[in-house]
Every structure is written in C-alpha cells, then in structure tokens.
Amino acid sequence: MATNALRSLWVEPRPANAPDRRPRDWALVAVLICWSLVEVVLRQALAPRPLLLLAVLAVLGPLLWRRTHPLVAVAVSFGMLTIVDIVRILTASQGALLNSIGAALILAYALFRWGSGREAAIGLGVILLWLAITYVADPMSLWETVEGYAFFLFAAALGATIRYRAKIRIGDIDQAKAREREQLARELHDTVAHHVSGIAIQAQAGRAIAASHPERAIEALAIIEDAATRTLTELRAIVGVLRVAQDTEFAPQPGVAEVEQLATDGRTRPRVEVTLFGEFDDLSPAVGAAVYRIAQESITNARRHARHATQVAVAVTGDADQVRLTIDDDGSAAGGRAPAGYGLVGMRERASLLGGSFHAGPAAERGWRVEAVLPRTGTPR
C-alpha cells in the first residue's frame, strides 16, 4: 500500500492553469531588493559583496517563474546558493549572507503547490542538499539546524495542503456543474416527452376522423406541425447536455408562472415579493424552468446567508428576445456570502447551457443581487 501511495505521488501531474507573472510578483521582488539594500547598509560582518550579490540574484530571479516552472526555479535558486556556500567553505570566507535569502521559502512552497509529483521529489532533494551544505558554511547549534529544516518542510507541507484543497474544490465545482446538467437534461427530456406524446395523440385522432371529417384532420395536422417544431427546438437544446439518471418522471416542469408561488406573506422572514413584467407566451419550457430554479435557489440562499434580511424582491421581465431575472435582498453586507458557492456555480452553469448570462454579488447600496438573462428560445452555446 505504501508503495502504491508513493507511486501515485510520483506520477501526480501539475495543477492546470498555473498563473503567470503578476504585478504583485514584481512588487515582491522590489520589496526584497529594498530589504537587501537595507541589510547591506546596516548589518556588519557580511560575506564578500560578490557572494552577497550572487546569493540575492539566486533568490530574486527565479521567484518570477516559480508557478510556471517550479522545478527550474528551485534548481536555479538552490543550485546557485549551494555554489555560493561551497565557495565560502573552500575559501574560508568570513561573514554571513543576507537574511533576505529567506525568501527562498516561497520557492519551496511553490514547488509543492504548482509542481508535479516528480518535480516536487527532485526539488526537495535539491533543497535538502543545500541545507546540509549551508550548515557547514555557517555552523549552528542542533536546535537552529532543526529549526531551519522545519521551516522549509513546513513551507513544502503548506504548498501541498493548499494544492490538495484546491483540487478538492475543483472536483466539487465539477460535481455541481454535472448535477445541474443532469437536472437540466431531465427537464428537457420531460418537455420533449410531453410534446411527443401530444403528437402521437393528435396523429391517432387525425387518422380516426380523416375519412369522415377531413377538415378536422387538417386541424390535427396543424397541431402536429406546431408540436413538432417545439420538439425540435427542445432537442437542439438538449444536445451537449449530459444525461446520467434514467428515473424520469413525466410531470410538468415549473415555469415562470410558478415563480409567483414563491412569494410569501409578512409572517415569514425574509418576506418574498415577486413581480412579473412583459410577455411570457411561447417561452421555451427549459428557460421557464431555469427562471424558476434560479429564483428558488436564490431565495433559499438569502434565507440561509443574508443576515438581518427583511425582504427578498424577485422581478422577472420578458421582452421579445430574452427574459431577465433579478433577485435582491436587503441583508447585511457582513453576510459572508461567497460568489463561488456551489449553488451559484450550478445556477451559472444552467444559464450558460441555455445561452444566457449570470451574475451574483453585493448590491450597490445594501444586500446581495442575483441577475440572470436568458434568451427566450434557450439556444445553447
């Protein structure tokens, strides 16, 4: 079992989408340069200036690509520091290096946060080799030596912990999206099944009366044509949506009309007020269900997380091309609601699958706002 665990760690790939250099990276380098200059001016008994310059460059330069090339950054940094310490040992140079090279801890963190398993193992070996040599160049007590190793191992463990938590969160977000896709696919499936059932019934009725009442058979054909058009629209929407569950209930899905049922009276806190504007005829059933689900989830979130909220206002506006849904609450800004919650991930995924947009965040003055804009036809991207 231990062998399998080590093998899985060895083949662990790099995390995807590692961020490149950012302005704060340059700010970090600038701060370390200032720190080094202050040390050179104020500290006494330092190593020769060429060695100091080489040691500082060994730490500062690799910091800029520590995320995209973590092993290279560690190898360059600690390799150069090892050379500096070997030169100090061979030449018996007196004086210490700058404390600013302690920023090399950031590289140890980045190695385990952004490197692959193989890179982390190799890089850790390079770091441990440098620690062994630097304690020869600067002899210390046993406690100080243990303390130095502990600092670097803690930085590595912290990087691995943050990496593990990020991996779990990515998995949870993927599951939330998959659940929303499954729910949407189920609703689309139910809508299509309803239309197909109607087509079959009308076809049977038209066949039965074709001989005796041909004009009524023509009416049945018109109904079939309309239902077939609607069915094709829903089938286009279902393409690309993964359907996992097979236990589907052939029941009507909630739509815009059912959003009004989410309203409450003043006895329930927060009070929910629902307002509908515009036209909602010929609205895609998938879009209507999405409006209802997003409103329902947003109201639930407000009840759970909006501190001191007294009112939730739901407004649905339908025009010729799209439907706009806004949900506002008057809760305290200290509610601690995170835009990346899994419920919000699901709502954003549903809106995206239907070709719409979704936004959630603090309102301009007070509370929290959720806004979704969906095309009336629910055409997927």
Contacts in CASP RR format, 6 or more apart in sequence:
PFRMAT RR
TARGET T0000
AUTHOR 0000-0000-0000
METHOD contacts of the structure
MODEL  1
MATNALRSLWVEPRPANAPDRRPRDWALVAVLICWSLVEVVLRQALAPRP
LLLLAVLAVLGPLLWRRTHPLVAVAVSFGMLTIVDIVRILTASQGALLNS
IGAALILAYALFRWGSGREAAIGLGVILLWLAITYVADPMSLWETVEGYA
FFLFAAALGATIRYRAKIRIGDIDQAKAREREQLARELHDTVAHHVSGIA
IQAQAGRAIAASHPERAIEALAIIEDAATRTLTELRAIVGVLRVAQDTEF
APQPGVAEVEQLATDGRTRPRVEVTLFGEFDDLSPAVGAAVYRIAQESIT
NARRHARHATQVAVAVTGDADQVRLTIDDDGSAAGGRAPAGYGLVGMRER
ASLLGGSFHAGPAAERGWRVEAVLPRTGTPR
9 117 0 8 1.000
9 120 0 8 1.000
9 121 0 8 1.000
10 117 0 8 1.000
10 118 0 8 1.000
10 121 0 8 1.000
11 117 0 8 1.000
11 118 0 8 1.000
12 116 0 8 1.000
12 117 0 8 1.000
12 120 0 8 1.000
13 116 0 8 1.000
13 117 0 8 1.000
14 114 0 8 1.000
14 115 0 8 1.000
14 116 0 8 1.000
14 119 0 8 1.000
15 113 0 8 1.000
15 114 0 8 1.000
15 115 0 8 1.000
15 163 0 8 1.000
15 166 0 8 1.000
15 167 0 8 1.000
18 67 0 8 1.000
18 68 0 8 1.000
18 114 0 8 1.000
19 67 0 8 1.000
20 67 0 8 1.000
20 68 0 8 1.000
21 64 0 8 1.000
21 65 0 8 1.000
25 63 0 8 1.000
25 64 0 8 1.000
26 64 0 8 1.000
28 63 0 8 1.000
28 103 0 8 1.000
28 106 0 8 1.000
29 60 0 8 1.000
29 61 0 8 1.000
29 63 0 8 1.000
29 64 0 8 1.000
32 56 0 8 1.000
32 59 0 8 1.000
32 60 0 8 1.000
32 63 0 8 1.000
32 100 0 8 1.000
32 103 0 8 1.000
33 56 0 8 1.000
33 60 0 8 1.000
35 99 0 8 1.000
35 100 0 8 1.000
36 52 0 8 1.000
36 56 0 8 1.000
36 98 0 8 1.000
36 100 0 8 1.000
39 46 0 8 1.000
39 98 0 8 1.000
39 99 0 8 1.000
39 100 0 8 1.000
40 46 0 8 1.000
40 52 0 8 1.000
40 98 0 8 1.000
43 98 0 8 1.000
45 94 0 8 1.000
45 95 0 8 1.000
45 96 0 8 1.000
46 52 0 8 1.000
46 95 0 8 1.000
46 96 0 8 1.000
46 97 0 8 1.000
46 98 0 8 1.000
47 55 0 8 1.000
47 88 0 8 1.000
47 93 0 8 1.000
47 94 0 8 1.000
47 95 0 8 1.000
47 96 0 8 1.000
47 97 0 8 1.000
48 93 0 8 1.000
51 84 0 8 1.000
51 87 0 8 1.000
51 88 0 8 1.000
51 93 0 8 1.000
51 97 0 8 1.000
52 97 0 8 1.000
52 98 0 8 1.000
54 80 0 8 1.000
54 83 0 8 1.000
54 84 0 8 1.000
55 80 0 8 1.000
55 81 0 8 1.000
55 84 0 8 1.000
55 97 0 8 1.000
55 98 0 8 1.000
55 101 0 8 1.000
56 98 0 8 1.000
56 100 0 8 1.000
56 101 0 8 1.000
57 80 0 8 1.000
58 76 0 8 1.000
58 77 0 8 1.000
58 78 0 8 1.000
58 79 0 8 1.000
58 80 0 8 1.000
58 81 0 8 1.000
58 84 0 8 1.000
58 101 0 8 1.000
59 77 0 8 1.000
59 81 0 8 1.000
59 100 0 8 1.000
59 101 0 8 1.000
59 102 0 8 1.000
59 103 0 8 1.000
59 104 0 8 1.000
59 107 0 8 1.000
60 103 0 8 1.000
61 76 0 8 1.000
61 77 0 8 1.000
62 72 0 8 1.000
62 73 0 8 1.000
62 74 0 8 1.000
62 76 0 8 1.000
62 77 0 8 1.000
62 107 0 8 1.000
63 73 0 8 1.000
63 103 0 8 1.000
63 106 0 8 1.000
63 107 0 8 1.000
65 72 0 8 1.000
65 73 0 8 1.000
66 73 0 8 1.000
66 106 0 8 1.000
66 107 0 8 1.000
66 110 0 8 1.000
66 111 0 8 1.000
66 114 0 8 1.000
67 110 0 8 1.000
67 113 0 8 1.000
67 114 0 8 1.000
68 114 0 8 1.000
70 107 0 8 1.000
70 110 0 8 1.000
70 111 0 8 1.000
70 113 0 8 1.000
70 114 0 8 1.000
70 115 0 8 1.000
70 119 0 8 1.000
71 111 0 8 1.000
71 115 0 8 1.000
71 119 0 8 1.000
71 122 0 8 1.000
71 123 0 8 1.000
73 107 0 8 1.000
73 110 0 8 1.000
73 111 0 8 1.000
74 107 0 8 1.000
74 108 0 8 1.000
74 111 0 8 1.000
74 123 0 8 1.000
74 126 0 8 1.000
74 127 0 8 1.000
75 123 0 8 1.000
75 126 0 8 1.000
77 104 0 8 1.000
77 107 0 8 1.000
78 104 0 8 1.000
78 107 0 8 1.000
78 123 0 8 1.000
78 126 0 8 1.000
78 127 0 8 1.000
78 129 0 8 1.000
78 130 0 8 1.000
79 126 0 8 1.000
79 130 0 8 1.000
81 101 0 8 1.000
81 104 0 8 1.000
81 130 0 8 1.000
81 134 0 8 1.000
82 129 0 8 1.000
82 130 0 8 1.000
82 133 0 8 1.000
82 134 0 8 1.000
84 97 0 8 1.000
85 130 0 8 1.000
85 133 0 8 1.000
85 134 0 8 1.000
85 136 0 8 1.000
85 137 0 8 1.000
86 133 0 8 1.000
86 137 0 8 1.000
87 93 0 8 1.000
88 137 0 8 1.000
89 133 0 8 1.000
89 136 0 8 1.000
89 137 0 8 1.000
96 138 0 8 1.000
97 138 0 8 1.000
105 151 0 8 1.000
105 152 0 8 1.000
105 155 0 8 1.000
106 155 0 8 1.000
108 127 0 8 1.000
108 152 0 8 1.000
108 155 0 8 1.000
108 156 0 8 1.000
109 155 0 8 1.000
109 156 0 8 1.000
109 158 0 8 1.000
109 159 0 8 1.000
110 159 0 8 1.000
111 119 0 8 1.000
111 120 0 8 1.000
111 123 0 8 1.000
111 124 0 8 1.000
111 127 0 8 1.000
111 156 0 8 1.000
112 120 0 8 1.000
112 156 0 8 1.000
112 157 0 8 1.000
112 158 0 8 1.000
112 159 0 8 1.000
112 160 0 8 1.000
112 163 0 8 1.000
113 159 0 8 1.000
113 160 0 8 1.000
113 162 0 8 1.000
113 163 0 8 1.000
114 163 0 8 1.000
120 156 0 8 1.000
120 160 0 8 1.000
124 156 0 8 1.000
127 152 0 8 1.000
127 156 0 8 1.000
128 149 0 8 1.000
131 148 0 8 1.000
131 149 0 8 1.000
131 152 0 8 1.000
135 145 0 8 1.000
172 342 0 8 1.000
173 340 0 8 1.000
173 342 0 8 1.000
173 345 0 8 1.000
176 342 0 8 1.000
176 343 0 8 1.000
176 345 0 8 1.000
176 346 0 8 1.000
176 349 0 8 1.000
177 345 0 8 1.000
177 346 0 8 1.000
177 349 0 8 1.000
178 242 0 8 1.000
178 244 0 8 1.000
179 346 0 8 1.000
180 345 0 8 1.000
180 346 0 8 1.000
180 347 0 8 1.000
180 349 0 8 1.000
180 350 0 8 1.000
180 353 0 8 1.000
181 241 0 8 1.000
181 242 0 8 1.000
181 349 0 8 1.000
181 353 0 8 1.000
182 242 0 8 1.000
182 243 0 8 1.000
182 244 0 8 1.000
182 245 0 8 1.000
183 293 0 8 1.000
183 350 0 8 1.000
184 241 0 8 1.000
184 286 0 8 1.000
184 289 0 8 1.000
184 290 0 8 1.000
184 350 0 8 1.000
184 353 0 8 1.000
184 354 0 8 1.000
185 238 0 8 1.000
185 241 0 8 1.000
185 242 0 8 1.000
185 243 0 8 1.000
186 243 0 8 1.000
186 245 0 8 1.000
186 248 0 8 1.000
187 253 0 8 1.000
187 285 0 8 1.000
187 286 0 8 1.000
187 289 0 8 1.000
188 234 0 8 1.000
188 237 0 8 1.000
188 238 0 8 1.000
188 241 0 8 1.000
188 285 0 8 1.000
188 286 0 8 1.000
189 238 0 8 1.000
189 243 0 8 1.000
189 248 0 8 1.000
190 248 0 8 1.000
190 249 0 8 1.000
190 250 0 8 1.000
190 251 0 8 1.000
190 252 0 8 1.000
190 253 0 8 1.000
191 234 0 8 1.000
191 253 0 8 1.000
191 285 0 8 1.000
191 286 0 8 1.000
192 231 0 8 1.000
192 234 0 8 1.000
192 235 0 8 1.000
192 238 0 8 1.000
193 248 0 8 1.000
193 250 0 8 1.000
194 250 0 8 1.000
194 252 0 8 1.000
195 227 0 8 1.000
195 228 0 8 1.000
195 230 0 8 1.000
195 231 0 8 1.000
195 234 0 8 1.000
196 231 0 8 1.000
197 250 0 8 1.000
198 227 0 8 1.000
199 224 0 8 1.000
199 227 0 8 1.000
199 228 0 8 1.000
199 231 0 8 1.000
202 220 0 8 1.000
202 223 0 8 1.000
202 224 0 8 1.000
202 227 0 8 1.000
203 220 0 8 1.000
203 224 0 8 1.000
205 220 0 8 1.000
206 216 0 8 1.000
206 217 0 8 1.000
206 220 0 8 1.000
206 221 0 8 1.000
207 217 0 8 1.000
209 216 0 8 1.000
209 217 0 8 1.000
209 220 0 8 1.000
210 217 0 8 1.000
233 284 0 8 1.000
233 377 0 8 1.000
234 284 0 8 1.000
234 285 0 8 1.000
234 286 0 8 1.000
236 379 0 8 1.000
236 380 0 8 1.000
237 284 0 8 1.000
237 286 0 8 1.000
237 354 0 8 1.000
237 378 0 8 1.000
237 379 0 8 1.000
237 380 0 8 1.000
239 380 0 8 1.000
240 380 0 8 1.000
241 353 0 8 1.000
241 380 0 8 1.000
253 285 0 8 1.000
253 288 0 8 1.000
253 289 0 8 1.000
254 288 0 8 1.000
254 289 0 8 1.000
254 292 0 8 1.000
254 293 0 8 1.000
255 285 0 8 1.000
255 288 0 8 1.000
255 289 0 8 1.000
255 291 0 8 1.000
255 292 0 8 1.000
256 276 0 8 1.000
256 280 0 8 1.000
256 283 0 8 1.000
256 288 0 8 1.000
256 291 0 8 1.000
256 292 0 8 1.000
256 316 0 8 1.000
256 323 0 8 1.000
257 280 0 8 1.000
258 292 0 8 1.000
259 274 0 8 1.000
259 276 0 8 1.000
259 291 0 8 1.000
259 292 0 8 1.000
259 295 0 8 1.000
259 314 0 8 1.000
259 316 0 8 1.000
260 274 0 8 1.000
260 276 0 8 1.000
262 272 0 8 1.000
262 274 0 8 1.000
262 295 0 8 1.000
262 296 0 8 1.000
262 299 0 8 1.000
262 314 0 8 1.000
263 272 0 8 1.000
263 273 0 8 1.000
263 274 0 8 1.000
263 314 0 8 1.000
264 271 0 8 1.000
264 272 0 8 1.000
265 271 0 8 1.000
269 309 0 8 1.000
269 310 0 8 1.000
270 302 0 8 1.000
270 303 0 8 1.000
270 306 0 8 1.000
270 309 0 8 1.000
270 310 0 8 1.000
270 311 0 8 1.000
270 312 0 8 1.000
270 329 0 8 1.000
270 330 0 8 1.000
270 331 0 8 1.000
271 310 0 8 1.000
271 311 0 8 1.000
271 312 0 8 1.000
272 299 0 8 1.000
272 311 0 8 1.000
272 312 0 8 1.000
272 314 0 8 1.000
273 311 0 8 1.000
273 312 0 8 1.000
273 313 0 8 1.000
273 314 0 8 1.000
274 295 0 8 1.000
274 314 0 8 1.000
274 315 0 8 1.000
274 316 0 8 1.000
275 313 0 8 1.000
275 314 0 8 1.000
275 315 0 8 1.000
275 316 0 8 1.000
276 315 0 8 1.000
276 316 0 8 1.000
276 317 0 8 1.000
277 315 0 8 1.000
277 316 0 8 1.000
277 317 0 8 1.000
277 318 0 8 1.000
278 317 0 8 1.000
278 318 0 8 1.000
278 319 0 8 1.000
279 318 0 8 1.000
279 319 0 8 1.000
280 288 0 8 1.000
280 316 0 8 1.000
280 318 0 8 1.000
280 323 0 8 1.000
282 376 0 8 1.000
283 323 0 8 1.000
283 376 0 8 1.000
284 354 0 8 1.000
284 376 0 8 1.000
284 377 0 8 1.000
284 378 0 8 1.000
286 354 0 8 1.000
286 378 0 8 1.000
287 323 0 8 1.000
287 354 0 8 1.000
287 374 0 8 1.000
287 375 0 8 1.000
287 376 0 8 1.000
287 377 0 8 1.000
287 378 0 8 1.000
288 323 0 8 1.000
290 350 0 8 1.000
290 351 0 8 1.000
290 354 0 8 1.000
290 372 0 8 1.000
290 374 0 8 1.000
291 316 0 8 1.000
291 323 0 8 1.000
291 325 0 8 1.000
291 372 0 8 1.000
291 374 0 8 1.000
293 347 0 8 1.000
293 350 0 8 1.000
294 325 0 8 1.000
294 327 0 8 1.000
294 347 0 8 1.000
294 350 0 8 1.000
294 351 0 8 1.000
294 358 0 8 1.000
294 370 0 8 1.000
294 372 0 8 1.000
295 314 0 8 1.000
295 316 0 8 1.000
295 325 0 8 1.000
295 327 0 8 1.000
297 343 0 8 1.000
297 347 0 8 1.000
298 312 0 8 1.000
298 314 0 8 1.000
298 327 0 8 1.000
298 347 0 8 1.000
298 360 0 8 1.000
298 370 0 8 1.000
299 312 0 8 1.000
299 314 0 8 1.000
299 327 0 8 1.000
301 337 0 8 1.000
301 343 0 8 1.000
301 344 0 8 1.000
301 370 0 8 1.000
302 309 0 8 1.000
302 312 0 8 1.000
302 327 0 8 1.000
302 329 0 8 1.000
302 331 0 8 1.000
302 368 0 8 1.000
303 309 0 8 1.000
303 312 0 8 1.000
305 335 0 8 1.000
305 336 0 8 1.000
305 337 0 8 1.000
306 312 0 8 1.000
306 329 0 8 1.000
306 330 0 8 1.000
306 331 0 8 1.000
306 332 0 8 1.000
306 335 0 8 1.000
306 337 0 8 1.000
306 367 0 8 1.000
306 368 0 8 1.000
307 331 0 8 1.000
307 332 0 8 1.000
307 334 0 8 1.000
307 335 0 8 1.000
308 331 0 8 1.000
308 332 0 8 1.000
309 329 0 8 1.000
309 330 0 8 1.000
309 331 0 8 1.000
309 332 0 8 1.000
309 367 0 8 1.000
310 330 0 8 1.000
310 331 0 8 1.000
311 329 0 8 1.000
311 330 0 8 1.000
312 327 0 8 1.000
312 328 0 8 1.000
312 329 0 8 1.000
313 326 0 8 1.000
313 327 0 8 1.000
313 328 0 8 1.000
313 329 0 8 1.000
314 325 0 8 1.000
314 326 0 8 1.000
314 327 0 8 1.000
315 324 0 8 1.000
315 325 0 8 1.000
315 326 0 8 1.000
315 327 0 8 1.000
316 323 0 8 1.000
316 324 0 8 1.000
316 325 0 8 1.000
317 323 0 8 1.000
317 324 0 8 1.000
317 325 0 8 1.000
318 324 0 8 1.000
318 376 0 8 1.000
320 376 0 8 1.000
321 375 0 8 1.000
321 376 0 8 1.000
322 373 0 8 1.000
322 374 0 8 1.000
322 375 0 8 1.000
322 376 0 8 1.000
323 373 0 8 1.000
323 374 0 8 1.000
323 375 0 8 1.000
323 376 0 8 1.000
324 371 0 8 1.000
324 372 0 8 1.000
324 373 0 8 1.000
325 370 0 8 1.000
325 371 0 8 1.000
325 372 0 8 1.000
325 373 0 8 1.000
325 374 0 8 1.000
326 369 0 8 1.000
326 370 0 8 1.000
326 371 0 8 1.000
327 369 0 8 1.000
327 370 0 8 1.000
327 371 0 8 1.000
328 363 0 8 1.000
328 367 0 8 1.000
328 368 0 8 1.000
328 369 0 8 1.000
328 370 0 8 1.000
329 367 0 8 1.000
329 368 0 8 1.000
330 366 0 8 1.000
330 367 0 8 1.000
331 366 0 8 1.000
331 367 0 8 1.000
331 368 0 8 1.000
332 366 0 8 1.000
332 367 0 8 1.000
333 362 0 8 1.000
333 366 0 8 1.000
333 367 0 8 1.000
337 361 0 8 1.000
337 368 0 8 1.000
339 360 0 8 1.000
339 361 0 8 1.000
344 360 0 8 1.000
347 358 0 8 1.000
347 360 0 8 1.000
347 370 0 8 1.000
347 372 0 8 1.000
348 358 0 8 1.000
348 360 0 8 1.000
350 358 0 8 1.000
351 357 0 8 1.000
351 358 0 8 1.000
351 372 0 8 1.000
351 373 0 8 1.000
351 374 0 8 1.000
352 358 0 8 1.000
352 381 0 8 1.000
353 380 0 8 1.000
353 381 0 8 1.000
354 374 0 8 1.000
354 375 0 8 1.000
354 378 0 8 1.000
354 379 0 8 1.000
354 380 0 8 1.000
355 374 0 8 1.000
355 375 0 8 1.000
355 378 0 8 1.000
355 379 0 8 1.000
355 380 0 8 1.000
355 381 0 8 1.000
356 372 0 8 1.000
356 373 0 8 1.000
356 374 0 8 1.000
356 375 0 8 1.000
356 378 0 8 1.000
356 381 0 8 1.000
357 372 0 8 1.000
357 373 0 8 1.000
358 370 0 8 1.000
358 371 0 8 1.000
358 372 0 8 1.000
359 369 0 8 1.000
359 370 0 8 1.000
359 371 0 8 1.000
359 372 0 8 1.000
360 368 0 8 1.000
360 369 0 8 1.000
360 370 0 8 1.000
360 371 0 8 1.000
361 368 0 8 1.000
361 369 0 8 1.000
361 370 0 8 1.000
362 368 0 8 1.000
362 369 0 8 1.000
363 369 0 8 1.000
END
